[in-house]
Structure formats: C-alpha cells, structure tokens
Amino acid sequence: MHDTHTLIDPHRPWIADKRDDPGEMKWLETLFNPFGETTKLHFSRAWTFMFLGRVLLYIVPTVVVAILGIAGFQTAALNEPVKLGAIPVPAMLLPFVVFVLVTEFTSFVAHMRRFAEARRSTLLAAVVLVPLLLGLGAFAGGAALGIGQHEAMAAKAAAEREIASDPVKAEAARKEAEAAAKANPDAKAAPQRHGPPSEPQTAMEMALGTGLGMAIPIWMLASFCVMLWTLLYVARIPNGGVGTFRTGSDIPEEQIEGRPYQAV
C-alpha cells in the first residue's frame, strides 16, 4: 500500500506517485542515456521541453524577422542561407534545425526509457524515427528527381546552342517555329523576360531544392502523427505498466490509501 497523504510536491498536489516526483528527475539521463527508465511524468516533462523548444525556435525568429521587415529594417542577412553540412538553411532558423536534429535523438532516448519503465518493448521507440527516415527517403527521391531535371535542362540548352551555332539548323528552327505559329494562331506567345538573365541553377542546387521541397512536408506530417501517438499512448502508459491509461500522475486504486489533495 502507498500512503499518499504526504504531499509529494506542494506546488503540484495532483502528483500521486512518488516515482513522479519532479525533484527526483535527472534531465541528462532522461535525454541522453537510453539504458535506463523514466516514469510517466518525467517523460512528459522532457517531451514538453523538446516540443516547446521546437515551436519557439521556429515561431519567435520568424515573427521577429517579419516584424522587423515591416518596420523597414534590413533582414536580408537573417534570411541568408547558411550551409549546415550540404543543406542550406536560413540563418534565422539555424538554431531551430540544429535543435530538431538533436531532439530527434533525445526523443528516441526518452521513448526508450519510458517503454522500459512501463515494461513494454523498447523497439516501439523506433516509431519516433519514422518521420526522419521518411524525410530522408523523400529527400533522396527528390534530389534524384532534381538531378534528372537539371540534366534534361542541360541537354536542351546544349541542343539550342548547337542549333544557334549552325546557320542552316537555326534557319530550319525559325521556319519550324513560324509554321507552328501559323498552324495555331491562338497559341499564347511565351512571356518575355526583362532584365539580365538569371544565373542557372547548378545540379546540387536543383537537387537540394527539390529534395527539401519533398522531404519537409512529409517529415512534418509524419511528425504530427507521431506526436499524437506520443500524447495519446506513450505519455498515458501507467508507471510500471500496471494500472489504467490516463493523463497525469496516478497509481492503481488498490495500492493507495488516499490522495493528498483529497485528504481532509
């Protein structure tokens, strides 16, 4: 029997399980040591820290830069791409990206420890890595697609240069274009570009752009699904794997004499 008439934490009288005492939480072990155990409330605190860190590191810089831009300040330097490995990242979001990469690992560790404490298979923690793996797969596919597009554009540009360098081919191409225009007079002419031509993208730039364009939405959608799984399942598993699934700190009814906030 657990005597819970003594408050575990005066500031949080709803904590019923001594194992959830916030004062006993070891943050470094919870986040970086996969070979231990973490109780329900300690896991929830760690997960909340990681989630809010991501939200704040994305929203705060974005909003601040937007306000500065509206106020007339020069914010080009904050939007300037910074290379993080091979991936260009806006300077203002560099802390966010680094934090995301670190918390992918720490979230996996925290989930492993929670499942170990709840007497569940720690292999379930691999679910946390699914968004990252899907994102990497989408990035690889998008990068390959971008390289293919660059090669097609390069081949087209080479063919155009070859035609331009040969008067006979150039004249034939001109006549072909005129014939096509007469055959389809309603066709809209291609819009004319004004100003100097833009620098063509390199193969790496196209690969990165297409890869990130495919990876980020998939990663975000998968991360949202994993977040729901964590909130609705992992964070509600009872300590020791015994008891009912519920939010907050609790122990089975038959193991307690009374909750501290119910004491007269």
DRENDO-1510 file (C-alpha; in Angstrom, 1 decimal, always signed):
<recs>
REC; n; res; u; v; w
REC; 1; MET; +0.0; +0.0; +0.0 .
REC; 2; HIS; +1.2; +3.5; -0.8 .
REC; 3; ASP; +0.4; +6.2; +1.8 .
REC; 4; THR; -0.1; +9.3; -0.3 .
REC; 5; HIS; -1.4; +11.6; +2.5 .
REC; 6; THR; +2.0; +13.3; +2.5 .
REC; 7; LEU; +2.3; +15.8; -0.4 .
REC; 8; ILE; +5.0; +14.7; -2.9 .
REC; 9; ASP; +5.2; +18.2; -4.3 .
REC; 10; PRO; +3.4; +21.1; -2.6 .
REC; 11; HIS; +3.2; +23.0; -5.9 .
REC; 12; ARG; +1.7; +20.0; -7.7 .
REC; 13; PRO; -0.7; +18.4; -5.2 .
REC; 14; TRP; -2.2; +16.2; -8.0 .
REC; 15; ILE; +1.0; +14.1; -8.2 .
REC; 16; ALA; +0.0; +10.8; -6.6 .
REC; 17; ASP; +3.0; +8.6; -7.4 .
REC; 18; LYS; +6.3; +9.1; -5.6 .
REC; 19; ARG; +8.1; +7.9; -8.7 .
REC; 20; ASP; +6.9; +11.0; -10.5 .
REC; 21; ASP; +8.4; +13.5; -8.0 .
REC; 22; PRO; +9.8; +16.3; -10.2 .
REC; 23; GLY; +12.6; +16.9; -7.7 .
REC; 24; GLU; +14.0; +13.4; -8.5 .
REC; 25; MET; +14.1; +13.9; -12.2 .
REC; 26; LYS; +17.5; +13.5; -13.9 .
REC; 27; TRP; +17.4; +15.5; -17.1 .
REC; 28; LEU; +20.7; +14.4; -18.6 .
REC; 29; GLU; +19.9; +10.7; -18.1 .
REC; 30; THR; +16.3; +11.2; -19.4 .
REC; 31; LEU; +17.5; +12.8; -22.6 .
REC; 32; PHE; +20.8; +11.1; -23.3 .
REC; 33; ASN; +21.0; +7.7; -21.6 .
REC; 34; PRO; +19.0; +5.1; -23.4 .
REC; 35; PHE; +19.8; +2.3; -20.9 .
REC; 36; GLY; +17.6; +3.4; -18.1 .
REC; 37; GLU; +14.0; +4.0; -17.1 .
REC; 38; THR; +11.8; +7.1; -17.0 .
REC; 39; THR; +8.5; +7.4; -15.3 .
REC; 40; LYS; +5.4; +8.9; -16.9 .
REC; 41; LEU; +5.6; +12.4; -15.5 .
REC; 42; HIS; +9.3; +12.8; -16.1 .
REC; 43; PHE; +8.8; +11.6; -19.7 .
REC; 44; SER; +6.1; +14.2; -20.2 .
REC; 45; ARG; +8.2; +17.0; -18.9 .
REC; 46; ALA; +11.1; +16.0; -21.2 .
REC; 47; TRP; +8.8; +15.7; -24.2 .
REC; 48; THR; +7.1; +19.1; -23.4 .
REC; 49; PHE; +10.6; +20.7; -23.3 .
REC; 50; MET; +11.5; +19.3; -26.7 .
REC; 51; PHE; +8.2; +20.2; -28.3 .
REC; 52; LEU; +8.1; +23.7; -27.0 .
REC; 53; GLY; +11.7; +24.2; -27.9 .
REC; 54; ARG; +11.0; +23.4; -31.5 .
REC; 55; VAL; +7.9; +25.6; -31.6 .
REC; 56; LEU; +9.6; +28.6; -30.0 .
REC; 57; LEU; +12.8; +28.3; -32.0 .
REC; 58; TYR; +10.7; +28.4; -35.2 .
REC; 59; ILE; +7.9; +30.9; -34.4 .
REC; 60; VAL; +9.9; +33.5; -32.5 .
REC; 61; PRO; +12.6; +34.2; -35.1 .
REC; 62; THR; +10.1; +34.0; -37.9 .
REC; 63; VAL; +7.7; +36.5; -36.3 .
REC; 64; VAL; +10.6; +38.8; -35.2 .
REC; 65; VAL; +12.1; +38.9; -38.7 .
REC; 66; ALA; +8.7; +39.6; -40.2 .
REC; 67; ILE; +8.0; +42.5; -37.8 .
REC; 68; LEU; +11.5; +43.9; -38.5 .
REC; 69; GLY; +10.8; +43.7; -42.2 .
REC; 70; ILE; +7.5; +45.5; -41.8 .
REC; 71; ALA; +9.2; +48.2; -39.7 .
REC; 72; GLY; +11.7; +48.8; -42.5 .
REC; 73; PHE; +14.8; +47.1; -41.2 .
REC; 74; GLN; +17.1; +45.2; -43.5 .
REC; 75; THR; +16.6; +41.5; -42.8 .
REC; 76; ALA; +18.4; +40.0; -45.8 .
REC; 77; ALA; +21.3; +38.8; -43.6 .
REC; 78; LEU; +18.8; +36.9; -41.4 .
REC; 79; ASN; +17.4; +35.1; -44.4 .
REC; 80; GLU; +20.8; +34.4; -46.0 .
REC; 81; PRO; +21.3; +30.7; -46.5 .
REC; 82; VAL; +23.9; +29.1; -44.2 .
REC; 83; LYS; +25.4; +25.8; -45.1 .
REC; 84; LEU; +24.6; +23.1; -42.5 .
REC; 85; GLY; +26.6; +20.3; -44.0 .
REC; 86; ALA; +25.4; +20.2; -47.6 .
REC; 87; ILE; +22.0; +21.7; -46.8 .
REC; 88; PRO; +21.4; +25.5; -47.0 .
REC; 89; VAL; +19.4; +26.8; -44.0 .
REC; 90; PRO; +18.2; +30.4; -43.4 .
REC; 91; ALA; +20.4; +32.0; -40.8 .
REC; 92; MET; +17.5; +32.8; -38.5 .
REC; 93; LEU; +16.4; +29.1; -38.5 .
REC; 94; LEU; +19.8; +27.6; -37.9 .
REC; 95; PRO; +19.2; +27.1; -34.1 .
REC; 96; PHE; +15.8; +25.5; -34.9 .
REC; 97; VAL; +17.3; +23.0; -37.4 .
REC; 98; VAL; +20.1; +22.1; -35.0 .
REC; 99; PHE; +17.7; +21.7; -32.1 .
REC; 100; VAL; +15.4; +19.5; -34.3 .
REC; 101; LEU; +18.3; +17.2; -35.2 .
REC; 102; VAL; +19.4; +16.9; -31.6 .
REC; 103; THR; +15.9; +16.3; -30.3 .
REC; 104; GLU; +15.3; +13.5; -32.8 .
REC; 105; PHE; +17.9; +11.6; -30.9 .
REC; 106; THR; +16.8; +12.7; -27.4 .
REC; 107; SER; +13.2; +11.9; -28.1 .
REC; 108; PHE; +14.2; +8.4; -29.2 .
REC; 109; VAL; +16.1; +8.0; -25.9 .
REC; 110; ALA; +13.2; +9.3; -23.8 .
REC; 111; HIS; +10.8; +7.0; -25.5 .
REC; 112; MET; +13.1; +4.0; -25.0 .
REC; 113; ARG; +13.3; +4.8; -21.3 .
REC; 114; ARG; +9.6; +5.2; -20.9 .
REC; 115; PHE; +8.8; +1.9; -22.6 .
REC; 116; ALA; +11.5; +0.2; -20.5 .
REC; 117; GLU; +9.9; +1.5; -17.3 .
REC; 118; ALA; +6.4; +0.5; -18.4 .
REC; 119; ARG; +7.6; -3.0; -19.2 .
REC; 120; ARG; +6.9; -2.6; -22.9 .
REC; 121; SER; +9.2; -3.5; -25.8 .
REC; 122; THR; +11.8; -0.7; -26.3 .
REC; 123; LEU; +11.6; -1.4; -30.0 .
REC; 124; LEU; +8.5; +0.7; -30.1 .
REC; 125; ALA; +10.7; +3.7; -29.6 .
REC; 126; ALA; +11.7; +3.3; -33.2 .
REC; 127; VAL; +8.4; +4.8; -34.2 .
REC; 128; VAL; +9.9; +8.2; -33.2 .
REC; 129; LEU; +12.5; +7.8; -36.0 .
REC; 130; VAL; +9.9; +7.2; -38.7 .
REC; 131; PRO; +9.4; +10.9; -39.7 .
REC; 132; LEU; +13.2; +11.3; -40.0 .
REC; 133; LEU; +13.5; +8.2; -42.1 .
REC; 134; LEU; +10.6; +9.2; -44.3 .
REC; 135; GLY; +12.1; +12.6; -44.7 .
REC; 136; LEU; +15.4; +11.2; -45.7 .
REC; 137; GLY; +13.8; +8.9; -48.2 .
REC; 138; ALA; +11.8; +11.7; -49.7 .
REC; 139; PHE; +14.9; +13.9; -49.8 .
REC; 140; ALA; +16.8; +11.2; -51.7 .
REC; 141; GLY; +14.0; +10.8; -54.2 .
REC; 142; GLY; +13.5; +14.5; -54.6 .
REC; 143; ALA; +17.3; +15.0; -55.1 .
REC; 144; ALA; +17.4; +12.3; -57.8 .
REC; 145; LEU; +14.4; +14.0; -59.5 .
REC; 146; GLY; +16.1; +17.4; -59.3 .
REC; 147; ILE; +19.3; +16.0; -60.8 .
REC; 148; GLY; +17.2; +14.5; -63.6 .
REC; 149; GLN; +15.5; +17.8; -64.3 .
REC; 150; HIS; +18.9; +19.6; -64.4 .
REC; 151; GLU; +20.3; +17.0; -66.9 .
REC; 152; ALA; +17.2; +17.5; -69.1 .
REC; 153; MET; +17.6; +21.3; -69.0 .
REC; 154; ALA; +21.3; +21.0; -69.7 .
REC; 155; ALA; +20.6; +18.7; -72.7 .
REC; 156; LYS; +18.0; +21.2; -74.0 .
REC; 157; ALA; +20.4; +24.1; -73.6 .
REC; 158; ALA; +23.2; +22.2; -75.4 .
REC; 159; ALA; +20.8; +21.4; -78.3 .
REC; 160; GLU; +19.8; +25.1; -78.5 .
REC; 161; ARG; +23.5; +26.2; -78.6 .
REC; 162; GLU; +24.2; +23.7; -81.3 .
REC; 163; ILE; +21.3; +25.0; -83.4 .
REC; 164; ALA; +22.4; +28.6; -82.8 .
REC; 165; SER; +25.9; +27.9; -83.9 .
REC; 166; ASP; +24.8; +26.3; -87.2 .
REC; 167; PRO; +23.1; +28.8; -89.6 .
REC; 168; VAL; +21.3; +26.0; -91.5 .
REC; 169; LYS; +19.8; +24.5; -88.4 .
REC; 170; ALA; +19.0; +27.9; -87.0 .
REC; 171; GLU; +17.1; +28.8; -90.2 .
REC; 172; ALA; +15.2; +25.5; -90.1 .
REC; 173; ALA; +14.3; +26.0; -86.5 .
REC; 174; ARG; +13.0; +29.5; -87.3 .
REC; 175; LYS; +10.8; +28.3; -90.2 .
REC; 176; GLU; +9.5; +25.5; -88.0 .
REC; 177; ALA; +8.5; +28.0; -85.3 .
REC; 178; GLU; +6.8; +30.2; -87.9 .
REC; 179; ALA; +4.9; +27.2; -89.3 .
REC; 180; ALA; +3.8; +26.2; -85.8 .
REC; 181; ALA; +2.6; +29.7; -85.1 .
REC; 182; LYS; +0.6; +29.9; -88.4 .
REC; 183; ALA; -0.9; +26.4; -87.7 .
REC; 184; ASN; -2.0; +27.5; -84.2 .
REC; 185; PRO; -2.6; +31.3; -84.2 .
REC; 186; ASP; -4.5; +31.2; -80.9 .
REC; 187; ALA; -1.5; +29.9; -79.0 .
REC; 188; LYS; -0.1; +32.3; -76.5 .
REC; 189; ALA; +3.4; +33.5; -77.0 .
REC; 190; ALA; +5.9; +32.8; -74.3 .
REC; 191; PRO; +6.2; +35.7; -71.9 .
REC; 192; GLN; +9.2; +37.9; -72.5 .
REC; 193; ARG; +11.7; +38.2; -69.7 .
REC; 194; HIS; +13.0; +41.7; -68.9 .
REC; 195; GLY; +16.4; +42.4; -67.4 .
REC; 196; PRO; +19.5; +40.3; -67.3 .
REC; 197; PRO; +19.0; +36.5; -67.4 .
REC; 198; SER; +19.2; +34.8; -64.0 .
REC; 199; GLU; +22.0; +32.5; -63.1 .
REC; 200; PRO; +21.1; +28.9; -64.0 .
REC; 201; GLN; +20.9; +26.6; -61.0 .
REC; 202; THR; +23.6; +24.1; -60.5 .
REC; 203; ALA; +22.8; +20.4; -60.3 .
REC; 204; MET; +23.4; +20.5; -56.5 .
REC; 205; GLU; +21.1; +23.5; -56.0 .
REC; 206; MET; +18.3; +21.8; -58.0 .
REC; 207; ALA; +18.8; +18.5; -56.1 .
REC; 208; LEU; +18.7; +20.3; -52.7 .
REC; 209; GLY; +15.7; +22.4; -53.6 .
REC; 210; THR; +13.6; +19.5; -55.0 .
REC; 211; GLY; +14.7; +17.2; -52.2 .
REC; 212; LEU; +13.8; +19.6; -49.4 .
REC; 213; GLY; +10.6; +20.5; -51.1 .
REC; 214; MET; +9.5; +16.9; -50.9 .
REC; 215; ALA; +11.1; +16.0; -47.6 .
REC; 216; ILE; +9.8; +18.8; -45.3 .
REC; 217; PRO; +6.0; +18.3; -45.9 .
REC; 218; ILE; +6.4; +14.5; -45.4 .
REC; 219; TRP; +8.5; +15.0; -42.3 .
REC; 220; MET; +6.1; +17.5; -40.8 .
REC; 221; LEU; +3.0; +15.3; -41.5 .
REC; 222; ALA; +4.7; +12.2; -40.1 .
REC; 223; SER; +5.9; +14.1; -37.0 .
REC; 224; PHE; +2.4; +15.3; -36.3 .
REC; 225; CYS; +1.2; +11.7; -36.4 .
REC; 226; VAL; +4.0; +10.6; -34.0 .
REC; 227; MET; +3.1; +13.5; -31.7 .
REC; 228; LEU; -0.5; +12.2; -31.4 .
REC; 229; TRP; +0.8; +8.7; -30.7 .
REC; 230; THR; +3.1; +10.0; -28.0 .
REC; 231; LEU; +0.4; +12.1; -26.3 .
REC; 232; LEU; -2.4; +9.6; -26.6 .
REC; 233; TYR; -0.5; +6.4; -25.9 .
REC; 234; VAL; +3.1; +6.7; -24.7 .
REC; 235; ALA; +2.5; +9.6; -22.2 .
REC; 236; ARG; -0.5; +7.8; -20.7 .
REC; 237; ILE; +1.0; +4.4; -20.0 .
REC; 238; PRO; +0.9; +3.8; -16.2 .
REC; 239; ASN; +4.1; +3.6; -14.3 .
REC; 240; GLY; +5.4; +0.1; -14.1 .
REC; 241; GLY; +2.9; -0.9; -16.8 .
REC; 242; VAL; +0.3; -1.5; -14.1 .
REC; 243; GLY; -2.9; +0.5; -13.9 .
REC; 244; THR; -5.2; +2.4; -16.2 .
REC; 245; PHE; -4.1; +4.6; -19.1 .
REC; 246; ARG; -4.7; +8.2; -18.1 .
REC; 247; THR; -3.0; +11.5; -18.2 .
REC; 248; GLY; -1.1; +12.8; -15.1 .
REC; 249; SER; +0.5; +11.1; -12.2 .
REC; 250; ASP; -1.6; +8.2; -10.7 .
REC; 251; ILE; -1.3; +4.8; -9.2 .
REC; 252; PRO; -3.9; +1.9; -9.1 .
REC; 253; GLU; -6.7; +2.5; -6.7 .
REC; 254; GLU; -6.0; -0.7; -4.7 .
REC; 255; GLN; -2.5; +0.5; -4.0 .
REC; 256; ILE; -3.3; +3.8; -2.3 .
REC; 257; GLU; -4.9; +4.8; +0.9 .
REC; 258; GLY; -5.8; +8.3; -0.2 .
REC; 259; ARG; -4.7; +11.0; -2.5 .
REC; 260; PRO; -3.1; +14.0; -0.9 .
REC; 261; TYR; -5.4; +16.5; -2.4 .
REC; 262; GLN; -8.4; +14.5; -1.1 .
REC; 263; ALA; -7.2; +14.5; +2.4 .
REC; 264; VAL; -9.3; +16.4; +4.9 .
</recs>
